[in-house]
Amino acid sequence: MAYKQAVVRQKVEKYKTPSEFGSHASMAEEWEVSEDGWVVLRDEKGVYRTTVDRLDTGLADPRRYDSNRVVEVAK
């Protein structure tokens, strides 16, 4: 009779930011707010711009998970 080996699953860290979809002040690439209220942020997919009122709200930022944004590709 064959015995099954126990499978030990390793925890894989999916993202290195405070949350998966929200924007946070700790992600700021350049902490210079433009006159319109925009700030540049970086996540695991690349750089994106969002407004200051979206930072640290606990809500998902549509500009972060937008499928039309430019994604950086590692070379």
C-alpha positions in Angstrom: 0.0 0.0 0.0 1.3 3.4 -1.0 1.6 6.1 1.7 1.0 9.8 1.0 3.6 12.3 2.0 2.5 15.3 4.0 2.6 18.5 1.9 4.0 21.5 3.7 2.8 24.6 2.0 5.0 27.7 2.2 3.5 31.1 2.6 4.0 33.1 -0.6 4.0 36.8 -0.2 1.9 38.2 -3.0 2.7 41.9 -2.6 5.1 44.0 -0.5 2.8 46.9 0.1 0.4 47.5 3.0 -2.6 46.3 1.0 -3.3 44.7 -2.3 -5.5 47.4 -3.9 -5.3 50.5 -1.7 -2.8 53.4 -2.1 -0.7 54.4 0.8 1.7 57.2 1.6 4.5 54.7 2.2 4.4 53.9 -1.5 5.3 57.4 -2.6 7.9 57.5 -5.3 8.2 61.3 -5.2 6.5 63.0 -2.3 5.8 66.1 -4.4 2.2 66.9 -4.8 1.4 68.8 -8.0 -0.9 71.8 -8.0 -3.8 69.6 -9.1 -3.3 67.3 -6.1 -1.7 64.3 -7.9 1.2 62.2 -6.4 3.4 59.5 -8.0 3.3 56.1 -6.3 5.1 52.7 -7.0 3.8 49.2 -6.4 4.9 45.7 -7.5 3.6 46.4 -11.1 5.3 49.8 -11.6 4.6 53.5 -11.2 1.2 55.1 -11.3 -0.4 58.5 -10.4 -3.3 59.1 -8.1 -4.8 61.9 -6.1 -3.8 62.7 -2.5 -7.4 62.1 -1.2 -7.0 58.4 -2.2 -4.1 57.8 0.2 -4.5 55.7 3.4 -8.3 55.7 3.1 -8.7 51.9 3.5 -10.6 51.8 0.2 -9.4 50.4 -3.1 -7.8 52.9 -5.5 -9.2 52.4 -9.1 -6.0 54.0 -10.5 -3.9 51.3 -8.9 -5.7 48.3 -10.3 -6.6 49.9 -13.6 -5.8 47.5 -16.4 -5.0 50.3 -18.9 -2.0 51.7 -16.9 1.5 51.1 -18.1 3.2 48.2 -16.3 7.0 48.1 -16.1 8.7 44.9 -17.3 12.0 43.8 -15.6 14.8 43.2 -18.1 
